[in-house]
């Protein structure tokens, strides 16, 4: 048993080092690519102005990146509290909770951002599958894939009941339907399209499959239960 434990220890340590390193490199690369457009919104965002910051794509992305250290601090505080209470997988549970919120709310905010004729333009619906997919373009497709990607990645790690591909797909689909319905009801000058639902759900599913090694473990051993002390034998 000790021999098996020593064999599995190095891969676990390597995974803990490689994954944060890849995330850091990806964030740094994204910042380098979009640094110029983001800096255009920086003065208004730093001044706390709503117009020109929170109502623009660049401003929302900038504030999402700026609040990354705060999100990491919240995850650390939650993990520290859980570890003190004897909860197993405290770090994974805490990172999953913070990741779901921090990675999903900005994208939903962008999708709910009103157009120029919001409130006056008639609500538009497109129910023909794959008709709007061509007009989205590569950037639009990638953006729609990312809307609920964080939710699909982290939700099954946090909630064992969601740790299956059909449930992840259902989660992404239902959340996307809610967003498209809200766009229609609020008349945000956006097209409520079935293709958006399909692409959003696909993004959640692909992200869920990427985190499968972790949420399969969560399904077998729920991480929000404290450890029980073993009874003394002597």
Helices and strands as residue ranges (DSSP letters): H 2-33, H 35-46, H 57-66, H 68-84, H 90-111, E 124-126, H 133-147, H 149-158, G 160-162, H 165-186, E 191-193, H 194-210, H 212-220
